[in-house]
Structures are given as C-alpha cells and as structure tokens.
Amino acid sequence: MIGRCKSVFAPGGRGQWAIAPAPDAHTIAADQATLYRTLLAAPTELICRYRADTTIDYVNPAFCEYFGLREADILHRSYQSLIYEADRAAVAQQIAQMTGQNPPVMMEYRVVARGQIRWTRWLNRCWCDAQGAIVGYQSVGVDVTHLQPQEPSLRDREHRDRLLIDTIPQLVWVAEADGLSRVDMNQRWLEFTGQTAEAAMGRGWLSVVHPDDRANVLSQWAVALTNGDRFAAAYRLRRADGTYVWHWVNAEPTRDEQGTITRWYGTCTDMSDRQISDRPPVEWERQQADPTHPPPKAKLATGIALTQALGASEARWRRVVDEAPFPILIHAEDGRILQMSQVVTEITGYATEEIPTLDAWTTRVYGDRKFPVLANLQRLYDLDQRVDEGELEVQTRWGDKRIWLFSSAPLGQLSDGTRLVISMAADVTQQKQVEATLAARLRQQAVVTQLSQVALSGREMQTLFDQATRLMVESLSVDYAKVLELQPDGRSLLLRAGAGWQPGIVGTTAVKNDVGSQAGYTLQSQQPIVVQDLNTETRFQGPSLLTEHHVVSGMSTPIPGPNGKLFGVLGAHTTQPRLFTQDDINFLQSVANLLAAAIERKRTEGELNELNQTLEDRVRDRTQALAEVNEELKAFSYSVAHDLRAPLRAIQGFAHVLEADYGTRLDHLGKEYIKRMGVAAEYLDVLIQDLLTYSQLGRAEITLRRVDVTALWQTVLSDLAPAIQACSAHITITGDRPQVYAQQSILRQVFNNLLSNALKFVAPGVTPQIHIEAAVRPPDPVSPRDRHVRIWIIDNGIGIAPRHQQRIFSPFERLHGVESYPGTGIGLSIVKRAIERMGGEVGVESVEHQGSRFWVELPQASDD
C-alpha cells in the first residue's frame, strides 16, 4: 500500500509557467519507512490463534497491547468482535475458503483497536486433524494504517486548505459545509486570539466573537447557507489581551461535482485602524445596504490575499521546484529537461549539466531499460490530467538501485507550443526493503508455526528434520540447509537431513567435529556462527562437504540435546556472497530451539514407553507373587481352621469328661479350674473363627446384588431372638424400606455384629433400647444419579469417648476387659472391612454414657 502525491500546475504568462507546491511525497515515504522500522524494532508481531468456531485460544502480549485489552478479555471470545463491522463478512468468506491444501492466505482489513479504526495485514495459516478437517488457525499481523492511500478528493482538499492557510498572512480558517464548524485555523488566528488549535475546533471559535455580535453572525450564516453564496460580515473578535477588534470577514464556498457545498474558506481582515466603538464601521452599513458588494477596503484586502495565494514570480516557483524535498523533473516533448529538484542530484549523483535531456537521463539511470521508458515518457505529452506511473528502478552513479514511485501531469505549453510535463517521484527504496524484510519475517514466523505443528503431531524426528531443512531453504532463499547429528564417539557429525545437497550424501556423509570445520567450531563456541566468505575465513577451514558444493556464505548454530548435551548443528549456506541479518540468525536459532524441544519430547516419550513396558512386567510379577501369597494365606487359613480348632475341641471334650467322670472326687477349686479351662478354650475357638472371617473378607470375591434391607433385618432379629429375649431388649425399625447393592450373607453378618454389640454394651441393670432406621441420602451434586442409603443402629448403651471412636474399628481394639463385656475385639473390624469391600462406608456418632449411633452406608439399588 503506497501513498500517492498530487500536484497542481497552472500555465503562466508568455514563455513562463507557475507551479503550486505539491504535498511532500518524500516525507510520506519516509513516514512509511519509519513505520516499518518501528515494527521491526518491536518485540514481536501480533500473533493470534483461534479455533474453527472463531473462538480465540491464544494471543501474544503484543496483540493485547495493540488492542488495549487484557488477555483474559480476549480469550474464549470470537475474533469477529475485533474486526471492523463493514469488513467482517469479507474476512469470514476468505477464511471459509481455506483448506488444508491451500497455501497461506494474506489478508488486509480494518480492526477496532483502542477505540480507533486501524488497517492491519495478516498472514493466516490453518492446521487440520488426521482426517483433514480444519481444527484451528494462526494469524500473524502488523498495523499498516499509515500505508493506506488517501482518497484523491481528500488529498486535493487538504492541499488547497494548506495552500490557503500557509500563504495568506491574514486570519485564515476552513469550515465544514455548515459554515460554523471550523476544521482548521492558521497560526495568525491562534496568535491573535490566543486560542489553541483544539479550542478553536468545531464551534469553539465562537467564544472569541463579541457576545453582542454572535446572534447577528449566526443570522448572516443562515442567509449565506440558504442562498449558497459567499459570506460577508463585520464583527468583533477578542484579541489575546482581551480587547475586541472589528474584523471584516469573507468566506467562499467550494462545491463537489453535484454542486453541493463541501467546505468554506474564509479570511478575517483587521479594521483596527478605525475608531473602536460599539457601532460597526461604515463598511458594515454599506454592506447592509448592498450585501452583494463588499466595502472597497475589504474588497482590496481580499484581492491582495487571493493574489498572494495564487500568483508568484517565476523566480519564486523555480526556487520551489529546486528546494522540493522529493524528486521533480520538468521536461518538454522535444526531449529537453528544463528543471529538476536538487533531491534528484542528491539521490542519483548526477548534476543538472550531466542530464540535460531525457535521452541522457534514461541512459544513465535505466540502462538496458532505456527505450521502453522513453516510449512511456513520450506518451505523457498527450495527457490532460495527472497519471500514476507506478514504480521504476533507478540506478545511481555509484551503482546502487533505488525504487521511485512516479506520477506525472501536464504543465501547459511554451510560447512555441511545445508541451510540458512535470514528473514527480517518491523514493520508496527503504520502504520496499522494509516491506521485503517484514514479509520475510512473516514467512519465517509461519515456518516456525508449521514446524511446531509437525513436532506436536508426534511424527518421526526424521520427518521433522527433512521438513525443517526444506522450509529453511525456501524462507531464507539459500542454496543448502542441513541438520548435523553429533555421533556417539563425539568425533564426527552425520549429515542427518538436508535440502539442496547432491543426491546420495544425506544420511551417509560425516563432518569432523574439530575446530577446523565450521560445524565443529560452532559446537565448541556454543553460539551462532556467521560466515561471509568461506574462502577468506580464518577461524576454520571449509570441510569438503561445503567446498565441493561451492559454498561461499553461511550461518550455523548448535542444536541443544537432552541432559545438557548437544545434539548437533543446524546450518544454512549460499553459493553467492550473502550478508545474513540478525533476523536471519534469530530465525535459525528459533528453528534450532524448536528441534531441540522436539528431540527432548521424543526422548521423554521413549523413556515413558520403556517405563510403561517395565511397569507392566513388574505389575505382572507382583500380581503373580500376590496370587502365591494369597494361596499361602488360604492354605494357612485352612490349617488354622483345622489344626488349631481340632486341639481346642479336644481340650473342651476332655474338660467335659473330666468334670463328668471325676467331678465327685474334685474339690471346689479343682472344679473351678476345669470351668476356666473350658471357658478359655471356647473363647479361643471364637477368636479363631473371627480371625478366619476377617481374613476371608479381605480376599473373598464379592458379588453385589439387590438386597431388601428391611427383610434382612427381620432375619437378623430372628437369629438373635434368644439374646434379645434374655435381656428383654426393646427394638424398633422405622424409616424407608430401601434396597441396596450388597452381598446378602456378608451384610447379614454386619447387621448381626452391630446388633449384638448394641445388646451387649449397656450399663448393668439397663434394658437395651435399640432403634433401627434407614433413609435415602440426598444426591451428590457432582454425581446426582448416584444415591446411597444410610442405615442407623441407635442404642442407649455405655457410649464411646470421641478419642476412641476411630480405634474401635481396628482389630483387637478393646475399650473394656473381657470380664466386663465379653468378645474378641474383632467384630467391628469385620464390619468395617465387609462394608468397604461392598463399596460402602461405616461410622459412629457417640457420647460417653449417652449411647451410640452406628451407621453404615451402601449404594441404593436402582428401580430398573
């Protein structure tokens, strides 16, 4: 996007010509180049990544700074909200046309950034899933607002405004079509009134009009706007010192092609030489009588102002051309160059006397392209309006190439009828260089993005290496690119991947790892190395790999490897002299870092795969060992059940026989010993049985089925009927009649143990009062479909102190002696293990001497 300049030329008198100054095209080009230099100096471009549904999932800090938004305000919203509304449909249409096979798409459109409409340029790429469907996009963009061309009408208007304001030494102003909204005031106005440019804008200028005159000013403007004629009036303006001074004010309208007024150009003539009073000068009275004719003095002032604005001597206009800050050539159809600006000499090195004709000019600056250019110049003399010729490459005296953006316009005729043309140019060389550099950076950023996607896709490293070298050759415009891998012996580097090299050497050729080669020197220095001319290089010698391929220039950088070691070297080379820039070096380093990250990731994946494999082996070995241990425990359980209980039954039997056969011969103490022997044997038998039950619960296979809790309680009450009757216990069952998932035999044992404890652990002389209640728990907010049933066993027993409430569920934990409350201390352990094996929980709420509330919780059985 290149700005254009427009100049206006007017025929002069006999044998003379006059030229009105054109806008500063050289300055425009310099501004544009400054813009690009600023972009290049910035830390990074605007980078945005978004999904196929237009939702943004990543932006870089420069993106947030440009739009004046926080990252949190941008992420997870559509990028469409950032695009100027009039451009959204076109952007969406372009993006919709992208496919996985399409090349990157460059777009230019407007965005709304920090409340302003800005022009931006974006390089868009998409990436796809395994089926080829687009899953996301990445855009890299820059601001190009200053590169947008102005509308011709706007440029012409601004040219006229500035010409008027800069030329007339009066109070000059420019107003919008309504005549009252001022858009520009010259320096004389600001100095006279003391207003700032901002204060005078819009209708702010009315504040310096005398309060008594304002109504009349507004009325006169209404008449002028109605008639569409010029405005003429006298009113007082406040000077910077506070004094009001009479001024004669004239304004002329300008119109568009349809005759509609577009702007007003006005002057204010100081009439302070007359006596200042509350009455307007005599000229005002004359104006009232004949408003179509201004007073003589005012008419004279206006004439002088117009003469100053539109007329000047030939010497002055020649000086304007000579000192113009951009190239100008005035030439005739007979081939003469009549005048050129000094800038032409400064840029090309050719003085005026060296290029008196177009033939000499085209010979020196165009060379072989002379004749096509001459033909184009000849056609310019038939023009009746300005024409943009586009860009031409100009060669200087010193052999440099410059790019000029030309435009030409007819300049009338000499007295002999010879037609004249003025040709102007903007030197856009630096801008073009910056544009090329910026485009290269955008391409390089796209390469890094593409390689990142390949690295993340999990492809083999060789694929990534091959693609990296190929893309480097394309983006850097080099002849060769390479990935050298350091070999295990550390003495050589293998050409692992490359692009541009002779067939058959990639994968087979090695380079020595010593300071005598560029690759070895790069590894030793551990930093990027740049070579301008390998033939004159003194730090190292070129290995045969480079010399045989006629390499002249190149750059290389280490590729980091795992565990702080180096993987190898990444390099790029040319067969022609090349001065690599810092941007080129940064790009090479970025690719090397990306390859290093991919190498590290691949190594980590390999280690994880190896760990997973060994983990499977260890799990298999331990599972087998665990199975063997379980078999041993099972065998031990059978041994305990048989080998330990059999002697106990023998002891019990012999004690019974001894008491029956010899009881009459034993005294009281002997009978007591026999009784204790039987009780101990019975206790040991129960203990062994409980231990077997506890052990079997840990390894038994659990099968969960629907169990009716209420029906099961009835069975348990029937089992414990003798114990219930013996203590006259009172038992009630209330609440829901739920069904749970459990193994009925195990749950029956759990209920049996809990109810037995409630009957047993009561204070002496207290009748057990036991309440059993079941209720469905409220659903879990996280998993509302998972419901549980809690069953309470509430007693009036001795209670449990809070500090002991966790201990009682551990094996052999007893809070009271056997002589007070019989039992083995394993019953609640059996309850806990059984409930947990069935996927439930168990707990207690109790206060010492105030009873206990034991509960178990199990999954509720669904209705289906």
Secondary structure, 3 states (H helix, E strand, C coil): CCCCCCCEEEECCCCCEEEECCCCHHHHHHHHHHHHHHHHHCCCCEEEEEECCCEEEEECHHHHHHHCCCHHHHCCCEHHHHECHHHHHHHHHHHHCCCCCCCCEEEEEEEEECCEEEEEEEEEEEEECCCCCEEEEEEEEEECHHHCCCCHHHHHHHHHHHHHHHHCCCEEEEECCCCCCEEEECHHHHHHHCCCHHHHCECHHHHHECCCCHHHHHHHHHHHHHHCCCEEEEEEEECCCCCEEEEEEEEEEEECCCCCEEEEEEEEEECCCCCCCCCCCHHHHHHHHCCCCCCHHHHHHHHHHHHHHHCCCHHHHHHHHHCCCCCEEEEECCCEEEEECHHHHHHHCCCHHHCCEHHHHHHHHHHHHHHHHHHHHHHHHHCCCCEEEEEEEEECCCCCEEEEEEEEEEEEECCCCCEEEEEEEEECHHHHHHHHHHHHHHHHHHHHHHHHHHHHCCCCHHHHHHHHHHHHHHHHCCCEEEEEEECCCCCEEEEEEEECCCCCCCCCCEEECCCCCHHHHHHHHCCCEEECCHHHCCCCCCCHHHHCCCCCEEEEEEEECHHHCEEEEEEEEECCCCCCCHHHHHHHHHHHHHHHHHHHHHHHHHHHHHHHHHHHHHHHHHHHHHHHHHHHHHHHHHHHHHHHHHHHHHHHHHHHHHHHHHHHHCCHHHHHHHHHHHHHHHHHHHHHHHHHHHHHHHHCCCCCEEEEHHHHHHHHHHHCHHHHHHCCCEEEEEECCCEEEECHHHHHHHHHHHHHHHHHCCCCCCCCEEEEEEEECCCCCCCCCCCEEEEEEECCCCCCCHHHCCHHHCCCCCCCCCCCCCCCCCHHHHHHHHHHHCCCEEEEEECCCCCEEEEEEEEECCCC
